[in-house]
Amino acid sequence: MSAETTAAVELRGLTKQFGSVVANAGVNLRVESGTIHGVIGENGAGKSTAMKMLYGIFPPDAGEIFVHGKKCVWSSPADAIAAGIGMVHQHFMLAGPYSALDNILLGAEPVRCGVIDRRWARTRLESLAQQYGLPVDWDSPIENLPVGVQQRIEILKLLYRDARILILDEPTAVLTPQETKELFRNLKKLRDEGKTIILITHKLKEVMSFTDRITVFRAGKVNGEMPTSETNLQDLANLMVGRKVVLNINVPPAHTRDELAMEVAALSLSGTVAGSRHKLSDVSLSVKRGEIVGIAGVEGNGQSELVQAILHPRDPQCRTSGTVRFLGQDVTSWEARRIRDLGVAVIPEDRQREGLLLERPVSENFLLGLERSQEFSHAGFLNSKNLRMEAARAVEEYDVRPRDLMIPAGKLSGGNQQKLIVAREFQRKPRVLIAAQPTRGVDVGAIEFIHNRIVRARDDGAGVLLVSFELEDVLTLSDRILVMYEGRIAAEFTRGVSERELGLKMAGS
């Protein structure tokens, strides 16, 4: 076999089109065995589509796939898995009602004497979880587990199946800096054992720190490929976006107002997370208008429950005691819709479950929550002309791709779904903004844009509560930072705290 065909993965002329949208146009990509290979690009650049063809989710319209020098044609992901390929998707592929253990075993059940040997499987998984620092509650239904734990389960699925080629799509979106370093230490171990890792990410610092080689996608094609040692953050960002990108925005000091945008007092929510802990325990915080307050913490320490309790204070499943006030009004007994009508905009943590109707077109998703506004409604009738005009303007201004108002939102890439939500929520000209994971899974150009919009909202007088597992978001944007640990506010910092100090508090130091 010639050296030319012995790469772990080689894509030759791979092309894929969805209707009028060309996702990939003649992609050529070579990944050497035993390396960590970064794949980066703007949202909608085609990197995930190319990897899904490698994994057998989509058949290519043209082109060829080679794995360890052998030409492969997949009829389904089962064929790719059998060939030693595993993939962790940005939006997890898990069955919500079933336990973590069942999700990992599904399709790879160990059978002994005609019976599934769950005890053997559990012992092996516990060993893997301990080895790679990925603890999991094996018996809890997936739908009851935090997003970060769900991601651990997806990674363990690959390790359990002995995948030789691991494709990871945004694997560190919900990890602390310490957890990220631990993950990549383990990935390097796997690489040194001969496994090949393809890392799809928007985090340029990660590809610079942990990869051996980088491929840049742009507009459905490979726009560049180089050894990691021969490039830098700025050049990668410019190559991805096609212009000079400002990597670190300058956030001027806040000009806070005396008026409180939001006030939470003694908020509690019973229900054990682990042992005797409470999901929320006596949480009090305030956000002034013209101020950004960031919430930092490891996934599963009450941040998600805090956002739900603030937005749904009337729901006993979200709050058992405490009060919530917006703009001076006690909203503790209010419905969520009435709270939103005060001028509260929300970027939800889970864009697919909480932010969009995936089967409905972009234009209808832009209308969600705005259907009663004077701009789009008159005498109970929808002003379709205004909706089309404003949706088209927002899609252009926020660079949502493709520029098609009739395409279902579920057909957009994850990052473009996020930009659609951001465009819709800023249409409200909010007085209060609750932004939960606003840059999860979006590229460096979109991060720059979203960061600037959040700061602009602050400077226009909005009070902003920012909840993010991306420490870069929290450190860059926040005027004050609160750390959540085990359902409580564990620490408070002002702008300028170090990433290390913040990370230690997030870990319970």
N, C-alpha and C positions, 0 to 999 in steps of 0.2 A: 504494500500500500504506500503510495507516495506521500511525502510530507504535506503536500497540498490538500490532502483529503483527510488528515488525521485530527482535525480540530474536534473538540467535544461537540460543538454546534456550528453549523454553517448554513446560512440562509442565502439563496441565490435567486435574485430577481423576484422576490416575494411581492405579490400584488394582491390587494383586497379592496373591493368597492362595495359600499352599502347604498343602494339607490344611486343618487347623483353624487354622493360623497365618496371621494377616493381617500381611504384611510391609509393605505400603503401603496407606493408606486415604485416598484422595482427595488426593494430593499435588499442590500447585500450586507451581511454581517457574519463575522467569524469570531468565535469564542474559543480560546485555547483551553485544553484540559488542565485541571488543577489550578485555575485562576479565579479571582473575583473580578467580574467584568461589570462596570457601571453602564447603565443605559439611561440617558437623560434627554429631556426635551420639553418643550412647552406642552400644556394641556392640549390634547387633540393632535399632537404631532405624529401619532401613530405607533408609539413605542409599545403600549399595552396591547394593541391589536396584533402587532408582529409577534409578541410573546404568546398571545392566545392562539395564534396559528401554530407556533412551535409546540404548544401544549395540547393541540388537537381540538380546541373549542370551536375555532373557525377553520373551514377548509380554504386554502388559498385559491384565488381565481387564476393565478399564474405563478410560476416559480417553483423552486425545489427546496426541500429541507433535508439536511444531512446530519446524522447523529453518530459521532465516532466513525465518520467516514462512510456510513451506510445510508443510502437514500431511503427516506421514510415517507410513507403516506398514511396519515391517521384517519380512521373512521370516527374516532371519539377520543376524549382524554384518556380512556382506559388503555388505548394502544400506547399513548405517550408514557403513561405511568408504568406499563409493562416494560417499556424501553429504558426505565430508570429516570424519568423526568418528573419533577414535582413542582407545584406552583402555589404560592400563597397570594391570593388576590387582594387588591386594595379594598374591595367590598367583599367581605368574607363569605365563603360558600359553606354555610353551616345550617343544620336543621334545628331551628329554635326550640321546639318542644322537647328535644331529646338531650340526654346527658352529654357531658364532655367526652366521657369514655365511649359512648355509643357513636358519637360523631367521628371519632378517630378510627374506630374499628370498621365503620361502614364501608363495605367493599373490600375489606382486607381482614375478614374475621378469621382468627386462628381456630381451626376445627380439630378436635381430638376425639376420636371414636364417634364421629357424627354429631358432636356437641361443641358449641362455641366455648372455647377455654378462656373465659373472661379473667380468671385469676392469673393465668400466665400473662395475658395481655396487660393487665393492670400492673403486675410486677415489673414488666419490661418498661412500661411507660413511666412508672415512678422512678425507675433508674435513669431514664432519659431526661426526665424533668429535673432531677437532682443534678445530673451531670451538666446540663446546659442552663441551670438557673431559671427554669420556667415552671414555677409551681402552679398547680391547677386543682380546683375542686372537681374531682372526677364525676361526682354524682349529681351535681347541679345542672338543671336545664340550661342550655346555651342562652336562651332569652333572658335568664336571670343573672347572667354574668356580665361584668363590665367589658367594654370594647377591648381593653388591653389584654384581658385574660383570653378573650376569643382569639386574639392574634397569636397568643402563645399556643393555643390548641391547633391553629392552622400550621404553625411551624413544627409542632410535634407530629402532626399527620405525616409530614414529609420524612422526618427522621425515622418514624415507625416503619415507613414503607421502604427504607433504605434507598432513597432516591440518590442517584449519582450526580444529577444535574438539578440544582435548586434554583427556581425562579422566584424572587421575592419582590413583590410590588408594594412599595412604600412601607417597609417592614418596621420602621422606627417611629411611626406617626404618633404613637401613644406612650413612648418610653421616656424616662428621665435620662439625663446625660450619663449617669452611672450605669443604668440598664442598657443604654445604647452601646457603651464601651464593652460591657459584658457580652452582649449579643455578638458584636463583631469579633471579640476575642474568640468566641466559640465558632463563628463562621470561618475565621482564619485557621482554627484547628481542623475544621472539616476540609478546608482547602488543602492543608498540609497532608491530610489523609488521602488526597487524590480527588476529592469531589470538586465539581465546578459550580460556581455560584454566579447567577446573573441578578444584578441588583438594579431594579427600576426605582428611581427616587428623584425628588425635586430638591433634595438637600445637598447642595454642592459641597459643603464641608465634609459630608460623609463620603462622597465619591473620591474626594481628594485625600481623605485620611485612610480609607480602607480598601480601595480597589487597586488592581494592577493595570487595568486598561479601561478606557472610556469611549463609548460611542454616543454621538450626539444626533438626535433626530430633529428634523424640522420639516413641516409641511408634508409629512408622509414619506420622507426620504431620509437616508443617512446623510448628514451634513458634515460629518467629520469623525475621525477616529484617531486616537493617539494614546501612547503610554501615559499613565497618570503623572509620572515624574516629569513629563515634558509640557505640562500646561499649568494653569492657575485658575483661581475662582473667577476673576474678572473676564478672562478670555472665554471660559466655558459659558458664562452667563450671556456674553455678547453673541457667541456662536448659536446658542439656543434660541434667543429672541430676535436676533437680526438687527440689533441696535445696542447702544451702550446702556447698560442697566445700572441703576444706582443700588448697590448692594446694601448700604447702610443709610437709611433715611435719617435726616436730621429732625428730631422732634423737639420743638421749642418748649420752654417751660409753660405749664398750664396757667391759664388765667381763670381760676375757679370762682364760681359765684357762691354767695351765701346760701342760695336755695338748694335744698336736697333733691336730687333726682330720684333717689331710691334709699329706703331705709328698711333694714331687716332687724328685728329684735327677738332674741331668745328663740330662734327657729329650731324646732326639733322634729325628728321623724324616727319613730321606733322601728325596729326590724334589724336583726343581727346581720352583719356582714361577715364577721368571723368571731367566734367565741361570743362574748357578751357585748361587743361593740355596737353602737348605734350608727345608723346611716348618717344622721345629722344630730348633733348634740349641742344645744344652746348656742347656735350660731348668730352672731350679731355683726352687722357691717353697715356702712353707709357709703353712698357715692354722691358727690356734689355735681351740680351742672358745671360743665367745662372741665371735667376730670375723668381720667381713665384709671380705674382700679382693676388690677390684674389678679386673677386667682391662679396660683400655681399649686401643683400637687401631682403625685402619682395617680394614674387611673385607678378608680375604685375607692377613693378616700372621701367621697361624698360630693364631689363637684357636680356630677350629673343630677344627683338628688337635690342639690341646692338650686340649680336652675329650674328644675321642675316645681319645687316648692314655691319659688318666687313667682313663677308664671301661672301656677295652678293652686293658689293658696286655699281655695275652697274645697279641693279634692282631699279627702281624708287619707288617701293613699300617698299623697305628696307632703302632707303636713299634719302633725298631731298637736303641736302647740306653737305659739309665737305669733308675731304680727308682721305684715308686709305693707309698706307705704310707698306709693309712687307720687312724686310731685306734690307732696303734702297731703295726699288723700289716703286714708286707710282702705286698702283694697282686699283685706283678708277674707271677706265674704263675697268677693266679686268673681264672676266667671272670667275665663281667660280672654274672651272676645272683648268684654268691656274694658279690661286692662289695656289691651292692645289699642283700643280707640282713644286712649289718653295720649297717644303718640309714642308708643313703645314698639320698637323694631327688634326683631329676633333673628339671629343667624343660628339655626339649631345645630346641635352636636352631630346628629345623624341626618345628613341631607336627604337620604333616600327614604327613610321612614317618617321623618318629621317635617321635611321642607318641601317635598315635591310630590306631584301625582305623576308617576313615571310613564303611565300609558297615555297621558294627555299632552297636547302640544305645548311648545314653549310659550306661546301667547297666553294660554289659559293658566299656566303656572306663574306667569308674571302677574296675573290678576289676583292670585290667592291672597286673601286678607285685605285687598284693596277694592273688592267688588262693591262696597257700600260708599266709597269715597265719592265726593262731588265730581271729581275728574272723570270717573268712569261710569257713574250711575246718575240717571235722571228720571224721577217719578217711577222708580222701580225697574227701569229698563236700562240695559247695558248700552253704553256709548261705544259701539264697536270701532268706529273711526278713530276715536281718541286712543283706545286700547292698542290698535294696530300701530298708530303713530308713535306712542310712547314706548311700546315694547320694542319696536324697530330701533328707536333712538337708544334705548338702554342696551340692547344687544350689540349695537355698534360701539357705544361709549365704553362698555365693560368688556368688550372683545370676547363675546360669547361665540364660539365656533361650533358648527357652521352657522351662518347668518340666515337661518331658516326658521321662521316663526311657527311653522306647521309641523316640524319634526317632533316626535315624542321626546319628552325630557329624558326618558330612559335611554335614548340613543346617544345622548351627549356623553363625553368623557366625564370622569368624576370631577376634574377641575373646572370644566365648563358648567357642570351642574352647580358647583359652588358659586361661580361668578354670576349665574342667573339668579340665585337666591340673594346674593349681595346686592345686585342691581335692583331687585324688587324691594328689598327692605330699605334701601336708601331712598327709594322713591317716596317713602313716607315722610322724608325730612324729619327724622326722629328727634324727640326731646330726650328720650332714653333709649339706649342701645344695649342689648344683651347679646354679646357675640361669643358663642361657644364653638371652639375649634374653627375659627374663621378661615385659616389657611391650610386646613388639613388636606393633603393630597394635591395642592396646587403648585404651579411652577414658580420660578424665581421672578418672572415678570409680573405674574398675577399677585404674588406676595407683595411686591413693591406697590402695586396699584391698590390692593386692599388695605395695606398699612396706611397709605396716604389718605384713603377715604375715611378710615376710622379716626385719624388725627384731625381731619377736616371737620368731621361730625363733632368732635370734642371742642374744637375752636369755634364752631357755630353755636355752642352752648349746650350740647347734649351731654348727659352723664352716661359714661360707658362702663359697663361691667364686662370685662374680658376674661373668659375662661379658656385656657389653652394648655395643652401638653407640650406645645412648641415653646421652649424657653426663650427662643429668639423673639417670638411675639411678645411675651410677657416683659422681657428685659428691655426691648426696644420701645414699646409703646406706653408702658404703665407709668403713671405718676406715683402711685402707691402699689405695693404688691402684698397680697395676703397669701399665706401658705396654708393649705388644708391638709390635715393628717388625721386619719381615723375619725372623720366626721366633725372635726373641730377646726377652728382657726388657730393654728399653732404658732404663727409668727407674722409679723408685719415689717415691711421694709419700705424705704423710699427709693426713688430712682438712683441707680449707681451701685446697687448690691452686686456682688460677683456671682457668676454662674455656679461656682463651686459652693459658696455659702448657701445659695438658694437650694441647690441640689441636696445638700446635707440636711436641711430642714425638711425638704420633701420626703426624705428617707426616714425621718423620725428622730434625727439627731437632737 
